[in-house]
Structures are given as structure tokens and as C-alpha cells.
């Protein structure tokens, strides 16, 4: 088989479900459960109500696809838009090291196609795993530099991943799948300047919507470039500085990378670049028992790509999700970092300004080489946090950038906390049971009903 795009499309279309490794399905299942919880938590927020209202106004209220967190059923594309935006709405959804967030686009696109036809849960998870495998291979052949160019990797890679998933569930053939990828790739992309605003999660929603739209159009004969990835004016040339075109399809079907790479289920509802320092500081507080009043100074080493942490003095709690000083100060004051930590009222506390003034941020990591496989950090990339106490002690702790919730029990507990913000008490455990059984569900509509019919949000 010839060009990379055709080889990728062939993998999407012709991979037997029986050849998808159990570990890849399990990884997809865990991410789906986490993603639904994130959607529920965001559905009761102002941005959640706004995007659901927009979907209702533009897509109607008697369509074939559900918006999670309420009784709204709308068009497939509007459901994908709303659910995708909600999934990333609190910056609490999972991440992948080479491609950014994934589930916030994959699951909404999959649900928009699977729910109307009553596909099985296993079919949905198979399509999810295939889409994620495709974009993992593409991501491994690209570098990380799109942030330097201002592009948001989640939007870039997520659009292509969600398109692969939608094409698989729709049963497109190889040619149609290439056309869907060509269409979606041409409208992918989001700007990092949007971080700290409601437009960042809209990147995820638009990626899911564009994927569904591209797949549905391709099924009707729509055309797109068959050279979308490697063409002279294609996706990689436009968005990615350095890439290996042939490597994008290398090993597809024989080397299942998602079977060995676990998703990074977020512990904290904020930018992943904050997670390492947050974990370090919480570890020091737990071990040494100090409070904000005991601290003279905190020095935090930030990573090379921390330019997306663009709010040293946030004006809102939402901007605080992309502010290392805000997160550190909040942890020192409250001893935790959770959804309530990013309430606007936290900024007006007198102790916040006093504590934030003690924090010093130092960008330490630098990189050599042009491709990820050739790079190495010149400085410590474990993000040391150094706390100087007023009694003269100096405490130091380092942690890897992102610490994921790595057990089923932790993921389930996170789901419970998130779901409780949108579902009545009795419905939370029922929803957890339904989504925990997604892999054996004969009809995905029964699973979706657990997070729609019993939700707290009334019909608009």
C-alpha cells in the first residue's frame, strides 16, 4: 500500500476488533469513564450551561444524540460540540504525552455516532482505541514545538484522532476515510493564546464536531485532500515544525503503543504543567506540616514549555488554572488543589496576595535536538520545589511533571466526586456502574441514559 494516509485509513477500516489488544481496550475504557465524569462536573458551570444552550438553539432538542448532564437530545454535530467542550471545560480530562488531551474529542465524537444507531459499548471502545492508536503513531513522528508556534496540540491531534474514531463507527471504506481525514485535517487547529478562557475547551468541542461532520460528509461523497498529512501545504507542514512523514504509519497494526502507555488521568483540575510542582508542594506539606504563615519563600522550577502558564496575576479562578503562582499560593493556604480551589472568590482573600508575593518562578528546562527522540534536558526536568521556612529550614522536593491517578479505585472516586456535582445522590453509583460496564453493554444508549435522564439540569 502506498502513501501514509492510505495506510492509516486501511488500519482504521480493516483492523479486526479481535486484534485490538485487551490492554488498549482497558485503557480506552478507563479514559472514557474519567471523561464522562469531567463532562458532568462541567455541565453545571456557566460555560457548561452556555454551550448546552447553544447546542439546543442550533441543533434542536429532539435529535438523535444526547448532551451529557441533562435531558437534551440534539443533532450529532451539536452533541459532539457540546460534549467535547464540556469534557475539557474544567481542564480535568486525561492527557497523553505526545498528543495532549485525547478523550475530550474521542469520546464525544464516538458517542455522537454510536448512540443514534445503538452501537455496542465494545464497538465504541474499539473505535476509540483505534483512533487513539492512529494519533499516537502520528504524534510520535512529530515534535512538541507547535506550542512555540502558538498552536494547541490537543486541537491539532485530537481532530485527527476523533475523525478516525468516527470513520470506524460509521463503517466508512478506505477511500471515504481518507476523505474524512482530508476534510477534518483542513479545519483543525486552535491557538494557545486562548488558554485561561472558555475558548480553550471549545478547541476540544470543535475538534469533536469537525470530526463528526467530516465523517458524515465523507459518507455522502464529500472530498478532501488525500495528502492531508504529508502534502506540501498539508497538516504537518502547516502546524508541525519537524516531523517524519513515513513514521506516522510505521508499525500500525503490529505495534500497539496504546497497550503499553497508560493515560494520564488528572489528579488536579488545571494545566498539566502545574501537576508536578503541586504534587511536590503537597508532599512537603504532608511530611513537614507547615502552613502559609510559616513560609518565607517558595522557589518553583517551571518547564521549558511553561509559556502556556500565562497568568502570573490571574484575574479569575479560571485563569488560575494556568497560573503556577496561583496554584502554589492556593495549596499553601488551603492544603489542597481541587475544583473548589478555582472559585473566583479565592482571589479576593487577603491572605492570597500576601502568600503569592512569596513565590518565585524559574524556568529551568532547555532542550537540544529537533525531534523528541533526539532531545535531552540540559537541566533537571523533575521540577524541583524549594520551600524556605521562617525558622530557617529549607525543604526540597522534586516530582515528575504529571502524576496520574493510576488505579481503578482512584479513577472511580474521581468520577464520584465529579458526577455528584450534576447527578442526584442515588444516581451517581448507578452511573458509575453503567459506565464501568461499558465494555459489555449491548446498546450504548442504555449507558448514556445513566448520565442524562437523572441529571439535575432541567430541559431548557
C-alpha positions in Angstrom: 0.0 0.0 0.0 1.3 3.5 -0.9 1.0 6.8 0.8 0.8 7.1 4.6 -2.7 8.5 4.5 -3.9 5.3 2.8 -2.1 3.0 5.1 -3.6 4.8 8.1 -7.1 4.6 6.6 -6.7 0.9 5.9 -5.8 0.4 9.5 -8.8 2.3 10.7 -11.2 0.4 8.4 -9.8 -3.1 8.2 -8.3 -3.8 11.7 -10.4 -6.7 13.1 -11.8 -5.9 16.5 -10.3 -9.2 17.8 -6.8 -7.9 17.1 -7.2 -4.8 19.3 -5.2 -5.7 22.5 -7.2 -6.1 25.7 -4.9 -3.6 27.3 -5.7 -1.0 24.7 -9.5 -1.5 25.3 -9.0 -1.3 29.0 -7.1 2.0 28.6 -9.8 3.4 26.5 -12.4 2.3 29.0 -10.7 3.9 31.9 -10.3 7.2 29.9 -14.0 7.1 28.9 -15.1 6.7 32.5 -12.9 9.6 33.6 -14.1 11.7 30.6 -17.8 11.3 31.4 -17.2 12.4 35.0 -15.4 15.5 33.7 -18.3 16.3 31.4 -20.8 16.0 34.3 -18.7 18.3 36.5 -18.5 21.0 33.8 -22.2 20.7 32.9 -23.3 22.7 35.9 -20.8 25.5 35.4 -21.7 28.7 33.5 -19.7 27.7 30.4 -21.4 24.3 30.5 -24.9 25.8 30.5 -24.0 28.2 27.8 -22.7 25.5 25.4 -25.6 23.2 26.1 -28.0 26.1 25.4 -26.1 26.9 22.2 -26.4 23.3 21.0 -30.1 23.3 21.7 -30.6 26.5 19.8 -28.6 25.4 16.8 -29.2 21.7 16.7 -32.8 21.4 18.1 -34.0 19.5 21.1 -35.4 16.3 19.6 -32.3 14.9 17.8 -30.6 11.5 17.9 -27.7 12.3 20.2 -27.5 13.3 23.9 -25.7 16.1 25.6 -24.4 14.6 28.9 -25.6 16.2 32.1 -29.1 16.9 31.1 -32.1 15.7 29.0 -31.1 17.5 25.8 -31.0 15.4 22.6 -29.8 17.3 19.6 -28.1 16.8 16.3 -25.0 14.6 16.1 -22.6 17.5 15.4 -24.0 19.7 18.1 -23.9 16.9 20.7 -20.2 16.4 19.7 -19.6 20.1 20.1 -21.3 20.4 23.5 -19.9 17.2 25.0 -16.4 17.9 23.7 -16.4 21.4 25.2 -17.7 20.1 28.5 -15.1 17.3 28.6 -12.3 19.9 28.5 -14.3 22.6 30.3 -12.5 22.3 33.6 -9.1 21.2 32.3 -9.6 18.0 34.3 -9.7 15.5 31.4 -6.9 13.0 30.7 -3.8 13.6 28.8 -1.3 11.8 26.5 2.3 12.7 26.4 2.7 13.1 22.6 -0.7 14.4 21.6 -2.1 16.3 24.5 -5.7 15.6 25.7 -7.5 12.8 23.9 -10.7 11.6 25.4 -12.3 15.1 25.3 -12.6 14.7 21.5 -12.6 10.9 21.0 -15.5 10.1 23.3 -17.8 12.9 22.3 -17.3 12.0 18.6 -17.8 8.3 19.3 -21.0 8.9 21.2 -22.4 11.2 18.5 -22.1 8.3 16.0 -22.7 5.3 18.3 -25.7 6.5 20.3 -28.1 7.1 17.3 -27.6 3.6 15.9 -27.4 1.8 19.3 -23.9 0.5 18.8 -22.4 -1.8 21.4 -20.1 -0.5 24.1 -17.4 -2.8 22.8 -17.7 -1.3 19.3 -17.4 2.2 20.7 -14.3 1.3 22.8 -12.7 -0.5 19.8 -13.2 2.6 17.6 -11.8 4.8 20.5 -8.7 2.6 20.8 -8.1 2.6 17.0 -8.4 6.4 16.9 -6.0 6.8 19.8 -3.6 4.3 18.2 -3.6 6.3 15.0 -2.9 9.6 16.6 -0.3 8.1 18.9 1.7 7.0 15.9 1.3 10.3 14.2 2.2 12.1 17.4 5.3 10.0 17.9 6.5 11.2 14.4 6.1 14.8 15.3 7.8 17.1 17.8 6.4 19.2 20.6 7.1 22.6 19.0 3.6 23.6 18.0 3.3 25.4 21.3 6.1 27.7 20.2 4.2 28.4 17.1 1.1 29.1 19.2 -0.9 26.0 18.2 -2.7 23.9 20.7 -1.7 20.2 20.2 -4.9 18.9 21.7 -6.9 20.6 18.9 -4.5 19.5 16.2 -4.1 15.9 17.1 -7.5 15.5 18.6 -9.3 16.4 15.4 -7.5 13.6 13.5 -8.0 11.1 16.3 -11.7 11.8 16.6 -12.1 11.5 12.8 -10.5 8.1 12.8 -12.9 7.0 15.6 -16.0 8.5 13.8 -15.0 6.9 10.5 -14.6 3.5 12.1 -18.0 3.7 13.8 -19.7 4.9 10.6 -18.3 2.0 8.7 -16.6 4.1 6.1 -14.4 2.4 3.5 -10.7 3.3 2.9 -11.4 6.0 0.4 -14.1 7.6 2.4 -11.9 7.5 5.5 -9.1 9.3 3.6 -11.6 12.0 2.5 -12.8 12.4 6.1 -9.3 12.8 7.3 -8.6 15.3 4.5 -11.6 17.3 5.4 -11.0 17.3 9.2 -7.3 18.0 8.9 -8.0 21.1 6.9 -10.1 22.6 9.7 -8.1 21.5 12.7 -6.1 23.8 15.0 -6.5 26.0 18.0 -4.4 28.8 19.5 -2.7 28.6 22.9 -3.5 32.3 23.4 -7.0 31.0 24.3 -5.7 29.3 27.5 -7.5 30.6 30.6 -10.7 31.4 28.6 -13.7 29.3 27.7 -12.3 29.1 24.2 -9.7 26.6 25.2 -12.3 23.9 25.9 -14.1 25.0 22.7 -11.0 23.6 20.9 -12.0 20.2 22.1 -15.6 20.7 21.2 -14.8 22.0 17.7 -12.4 19.1 17.2 -15.2 16.6 18.0 -17.7 18.4 15.9 -15.4 18.8 12.9 -14.6 15.1 13.1 -18.2 14.0 13.1 -19.0 16.5 10.3 -16.1 15.3 8.2 -17.1 11.6 8.6 -20.7 12.2 7.9 -19.9 14.3 4.8 -17.4 11.7 3.6 -20.2 9.1 3.8 -22.1 11.2 1.3 -19.3 11.5 -1.2 -17.6 14.7 0.1 -14.0 15.1 -0.9 -10.9 16.2 0.9 -7.2 16.1 0.2 -5.8 12.5 0.1 -2.4 14.0 1.0 -3.6 15.9 4.1 -0.8 14.8 6.4 2.3 15.0 4.2 1.4 17.3 1.3 3.4 20.4 0.6 0.7 22.5 2.1 -0.7 19.9 4.4 -1.4 19.4 8.1 2.2 18.6 9.2 3.8 21.3 7.0 1.4 23.9 8.3 1.4 23.1 12.0 4.4 20.9 12.9 8.0 22.2 12.6 9.8 18.9 12.5 8.2 15.5 11.5 8.9 12.2 9.9 6.1 11.5 7.4 6.8 7.8 6.8 7.0 7.2 10.5 3.4 8.3 11.0 2.1 4.9 9.9 5.1 2.8 10.9 4.1 -0.2 13.0 0.4 0.4 12.8 -1.4 -2.9 13.5 1.7 -4.7 14.7 3.0 -2.3 17.4 0.1 -1.3 19.7 1.6 1.6 21.6 -1.6 2.4 23.5 -1.5 -1.0 25.0 1.7 -0.1 27.0 1.2 3.6 27.5 -1.3 4.4 30.2 -3.4 7.5 30.1 -2.5 10.3 32.4 -5.7 10.7 34.5 -5.5 14.1 36.0 -5.4 14.4 39.8 -5.8 18.2 39.7 -8.3 20.3 37.6 -5.7 22.6 36.0 -3.0 22.7 33.3 -0.8 19.5 33.5 2.3 21.6 33.8 1.2 22.6 37.3 0.8 19.0 38.5 4.5 18.2 39.2 5.1 21.3 41.4 1.7 20.8 43.0 2.5 17.2 44.0 5.9 18.3 45.3 4.5 21.0 47.5 1.7 18.8 48.8 4.2 16.2 49.7 6.3 18.7 51.6 3.3 20.0 53.5 2.2 16.4 54.4 5.7 15.5 55.6 6.6 18.7 57.5 3.2 20.1 58.5 3.9 23.8 57.7 1.3 26.4 56.7 1.3 29.6 54.5 2.2 31.6 57.6 5.3 29.5 58.2 6.8 30.2 54.7 9.3 32.9 53.9 9.8 32.0 50.2 8.9 29.3 47.7 11.0 28.7 44.6 9.4 26.7 41.8 11.2 25.4 38.7 8.9 25.5 35.7 9.4 23.5 32.5 10.6 24.8 29.1 7.1 24.8 27.6 5.5 26.7 30.5 4.7 29.6 28.3 1.1 28.3 28.4 1.1 29.2 32.1 0.4 32.8 31.0 -1.3 34.3 34.1 1.2 35.3 36.8 -1.5 37.5 38.2 -4.8 35.9 37.3 -8.0 37.9 37.2 -10.3 34.9 37.7 -10.2 31.5 39.1 -10.5 30.1 35.6 -7.3 31.9 34.7 -5.8 30.4 37.8 -5.9 27.0 36.1 -3.0 28.3 34.0 -1.1 30.2 36.8 1.7 28.5 38.7 1.8 31.2 41.4 -1.9 30.9 41.9 -1.8 27.2 42.3 1.2 27.3 44.7 -0.4 30.0 46.8 -3.7 28.2 47.0 -2.0 25.0 48.1 -0.1 26.8 50.8 -3.3 28.4 52.1 -5.7 25.5 51.8 -3.5 22.4 51.8 -5.3 21.1 48.7 -5.9 21.7 45.0 -9.4 20.7 43.7 -12.3 22.0 41.8 -13.3 24.4 44.5 -9.8 25.9 44.5 -10.5 27.8 41.3 -13.5 29.7 42.5 -13.2 33.4 41.8 -13.7 34.2 45.5 -10.4 32.6 46.3 -8.6 35.5 44.6 -10.1 38.2 46.9 -8.9 36.6 50.2 -6.4 38.9 52.0 -4.0 36.0 52.5 -3.8 35.2 48.8 -1.9 38.4 47.8 0.4 38.0 50.8 1.2 34.4 50.0 1.6 34.9 46.3 4.2 37.6 46.9 6.5 34.9 48.4 6.6 32.8 45.3 9.4 32.8 42.7 9.2 31.0 39.4 12.3 29.9 37.5 12.2 28.4 34.0 15.0 25.8 34.0 14.5 23.1 31.4 16.1 23.6 28.0 16.2 21.2 25.1 18.6 20.1 22.4 17.8 18.4 19.1 14.9 18.8 16.7 12.9 15.6 17.2 11.6 14.3 20.5 13.7 11.1 20.3 16.9 13.2 19.9 16.2 15.6 22.8 17.6 15.7 26.3 17.1 18.1 29.1 20.1 20.3 29.9 18.8 20.9 33.4 16.8 18.9 36.0 13.4 18.2 34.4 11.8 16.9 37.6 10.6 20.4 38.5 12.2 21.0 42.0 10.2 23.0 44.6 12.2 24.6 47.3 10.5 26.0 50.4 12.3 28.3 52.8 10.6 28.4 56.2 10.7 31.4 58.6 12.5 29.2 61.1 15.5 28.9 58.7 14.8 25.4 57.3 15.0 24.8 53.6 12.9 21.9 52.1 13.2 20.5 48.6 11.1 18.1 46.7 11.0 17.0 43.0 8.3 15.2 41.1 7.7 14.2 37.5 5.6 16.7 35.6 2.3 14.9 35.7 1.2 12.3 38.2 -1.8 10.4 37.0 -4.4 8.6 39.0 -3.1 5.1 38.3 -5.6 2.7 39.9 -9.2 1.9 39.1 -10.2 2.8 42.6 -8.8 6.3 42.3 -10.4 6.9 38.9 -13.8 5.7 40.3 -13.5 8.0 43.3 -12.8 11.0 41.0 -15.8 10.0 38.9 -18.0 10.0 42.0 -16.8 13.5 43.0 -17.4 14.9 39.6 -20.7 13.2 39.0 -22.1 14.3 42.3 -21.9 17.9 41.1 -24.5 17.1 38.4 -26.4 14.0 39.4 -28.7 13.3 42.4 -27.1 11.2 45.1 -28.8 8.0 44.1 -27.8 8.3 40.5 -24.1 8.6 41.0 -23.5 4.9 41.8 -25.8 3.9 39.1 -23.9 5.9 36.5 -20.6 4.6 37.8 -21.9 1.0 37.4 -23.2 1.7 33.9 -20.0 3.2 32.6 -17.9 0.6 34.4 -19.8 -1.9 32.3 -19.5 -0.1 29.0 -17.3 -2.8 27.5 -20.1 -5.4 27.8 -23.0 -3.1 27.1 -25.1 -4.4 24.2 -26.5 -0.9 23.5 -24.6 2.3 24.3 -27.9 4.2 24.7 -28.6 2.4 28.0 -25.2 3.6 29.3 -25.7 7.2 28.1 -29.1 7.3 29.8 -27.5 7.0 33.2 -25.9 10.4 32.8 -28.8 12.2 31.1 -32.3 11.2 32.3 -31.4 11.6 36.0 -29.4 14.8 35.7 -30.0 17.9 37.8 -30.1 20.3 34.8 -33.7 20.8 33.6 -34.7 21.0 29.9 -34.2 24.5 28.5 
